[in-house]
Structures are given as C-alpha cells and as structure tokens.
Amino acid sequence: MNTSEIKNIAIIGLGTMGPGIAQAFAQAGYQVTGYDLNPAAAQTCQTIVAGIIENLKEFDLISAEEEKASLGNIAYADSLAEAVREAHIVVEAVSENRDIKRAVYSQVDECAPEDSYLWSNTSTLNIYELAPAKRLANTIIAHWFAPPHIVPLVEVVKDSRVAPSTVETALDLLEKLNKITIVLEKYVPGFVINRIQRNLGREVFFLLDQGYISPEDLDMAIKASIAPRMMVLGLVQRYDFTGLDLSARNLADESFFDPPVDNNPAALASKIERGDLGVKTGRGFFDYSDRDLTEVLKERDRYLLKVLESVRFCLEKKRLV
Ligand SMILES: NC(=O)c1ccc[n+]([C@@H]2O[C@H](COP(=O)([O-])OP(=O)(O)OC[C@H]3O[C@@H](n4cnc5c(N)ncnc54)[C@H](O)[C@@H]3O)[C@@H](O)[C@H]2O)c1
C-alpha cells in the first residue's frame, strides 16, 4: 500500500501521546479512529484536541479548513476490533509494557486488514520481538516526542524483517504531517534521543544529589548555553568548533570523572515517596499546585511553539554552518 492509498488511521491508546498523534493525522486530512481501554479517555482526548487547536490558532499554525478537519476527522470506537477494522495504519500508543503491547498486537493481527501497517510509538521496547512474525514486514517503530503535535522529530527504527516499502511509506507520510524524521538502521534500546537523555539524567541527578547546584540554576545553565548552541550545531558538529584535539583531551582527562551509576537517585526517590510526581500531581522539582494541569500543559505548549517559531530555520537544512 503506498501513501496515496492511506486514508484511515486507528490510534490505540489515548493517554499522554495518543491525542496529539490523533490530532496531527486529523489536521492533515486523515480519518482517525481512536480507542482506549479506559472509557473516559475519548472525552479527555476531545478536550485535549480542542486545547491543541486553540494554541495552534494563536500561532497561525492551523487554517480554518484544518481546524474543521481536526475536529471532524476523529471518531472513537468502543472496541479495538472496531477501531482497526478498516485501518490502513494502526498506531499503537498503549502503555510501555511488553505484555500489554504483545496482547494489543495479537488483537490487531486478528482484526485489522492483512495489508495494514502497524506503527509503534514505543520509547524503548524491541517490538519486533512482540508483534506476530507474519506482520513484521508491515511493522515499524515510529517514535514521536511529547507533545507530539508540536515536537518535530519522529525516530523511525528499522529491523531486517521490515519491508523497505514500509519504511518508505512511513517516512513519506510523516513528511506529509510536517514531521522531521531520522532513521535508525537497527534497534537499540532507547533509540537515539532517549539514550542521550538517559545519560544527561545521570549527570543531572549526580549534580543535584551531591548538592553542587540548585534545580533552578541547573536549568538556567542549560537554557543559557548548550540549548541554543545545539540548535545551530547539534551535538556532533559542535566538536568541529571546540577542536577535535581539545575534545579528545577532555574525554581522556580522568580527573573529569563520570557520575557513578545510580538507578535510584535521592533527588527522585525522596519526591516519589512523598507522592510528588511532577506536573500531574501538582509538584515535582517545582510547584504547580496553584494551577490546573491543562493550564500548565497549555502554557508549556505555547512557549514551545514560540521557541520553534523562531528557530524553524535551524531545521530547514541538516547543517547550517
Ligand atoms: N509520555 C511520553 O512522553 C512518551 C513520549 C514518546 C513515546 N511514548 C510512548 O508512547 C506509548 C504511550 O505512552 P503514554 O505516555 O501515552 O502512556 P499513558 O500511560 O499516558 O497512556 C497509555 C494509554 O494506553 C491505554 N491502554 C492500555 N492498555 C490498552 C489496551 N489493551 N488497549 C487500548 N488502550 C490501552 C491506557 O488506558 C492509557 O490511556 C508508550 O509506548 C510510551 O513509551 C511516551
């Protein structure tokens, strides 16, 4: 099936990621059918999509026609079977759990048309070990980032059993949704960005736990230095400007030790114990308790859109300098 034949998208799982992905497809004119095990998810999804549209309108990123499509193109099904029955693509965005995903793939295999594509939004799992063997040629990891209707990148992760046309169709379609794609030739846990974020996290929690710096100053340090520089030079090209000789010496300098591996850093554990889980509970490293969650998320999205609006030129070419 090529891109022009694709019309119907089923989104399975309408939690944090599903609604934004649904909106992105619907805005581009695709017929979306959402399904979630939790019956309240459909209503929440509608509210989230309405909020997304409001933000996009503020930034002139959605036309009147696209607004109508976003609202009109999303339907909700009462069962997975109903959602995938006529799907050309099934986007799986259910909880990050092997057993849950395996069960969903088995149901998709039973109920979706034989030639439909299966896209997984997994952040870390090797879903090529979980999907039925006969579906693998049409299966692909297409990993979006939160908030999925705003962050441009989708990581596409191949496997030797995936048909080249499945990869091509995914890249083609994601481009139609104005996404920026990168391709990983084979599976590695966490793909590219979550591997890097995990390493950054090790350093963040080391610096916080050892009392070197406050969360506020650490965030400001990043925002006032490497964050904007990364927009211009990425991570790799930056070494050309630092100088490869100096970079090599920095790497070899043993006094500049790596943080010890700590999978239960105190900065996280103490807060989790108190029930402070971040914005969803009103408090994490920072306090959001005076505002409701929707408002906090909307505010984050508005700032993200504002930043992306001004740095869009950085994404137009693979290399700026
Ligand atoms: N949250 C993020 O920032 C983020 C970013 C990128 C990728 N992901 C990945 O996207 C996927 C979804 O993540 P999320 O954060 O939206 O999770 P979530 O927990 O917010 O939502 C998952 C949803 O799946 C539903 N669900 C569970 N089992 C189901 C089933 N059998 N059928 C239908 N629905 C079912 C749940 O009811 C829930 O609403 C995961 O694989 C995750 O790793 C998450």
The ligand as a Gaussian input file, in Angstrom:
#p B3LYP/6-31G(d) Opt

LIG

0 1
 N        4.761000      10.076000      27.551000
 C        5.767000      10.402000      26.756000
 O        6.413000      11.439000      26.924000
 C        6.117000       9.500000      25.601000
 C        6.936000      10.006000      24.590000
 C        7.234000       9.203000      23.492000
 C        6.748000       7.905000      23.429000
 N        5.985000       7.430000      24.459000
 C        5.495000       6.052000      24.307000
 O        4.151000       6.093000      23.842000
 C        3.403000       5.000000      24.374000
 C        2.230000       5.554000      25.172000
 O        2.773000       6.358000      26.193000
 P        1.881000       7.370000      27.044000
 O        2.829000       8.230000      27.790000
 O        0.834000       7.968000      26.174000
 O        1.194000       6.345000      28.057000
 P       -0.060000       6.603000      29.006000
 O        0.100000       5.685000      30.152000
 O       -0.265000       8.048000      29.255000
 O       -1.267000       6.098000      28.081000
 C       -1.381000       4.777000      27.673000
 C       -2.839000       4.527000      27.388000
 O       -2.953000       3.207000      26.879000
 C       -4.193000       2.697000      27.346000
 N       -4.180000       1.243000      27.234000
 C       -3.514000       0.341000      27.989000
 N       -3.763000      -0.911000      27.540000
 C       -4.586000      -0.788000      26.475000
 C       -5.203000      -1.709000      25.576000
 N       -5.010000      -3.009000      25.707000
 N       -5.990000      -1.217000      24.600000
 C       -6.202000       0.120000      24.468000
 N       -5.643000       1.032000      25.297000
 C       -4.857000       0.586000      26.281000
 C       -4.289000       3.202000      28.761000
 O       -5.623000       3.176000      29.228000
 C       -3.733000       4.614000      28.614000
 O       -4.759000       5.563000      28.378000
 C        4.389000       4.198000      25.224000
 O        4.942000       3.181000      24.461000
 C        5.457000       5.243000      25.582000
 O        6.719000       4.658000      25.863000
 C        5.638000       8.187000      25.527000

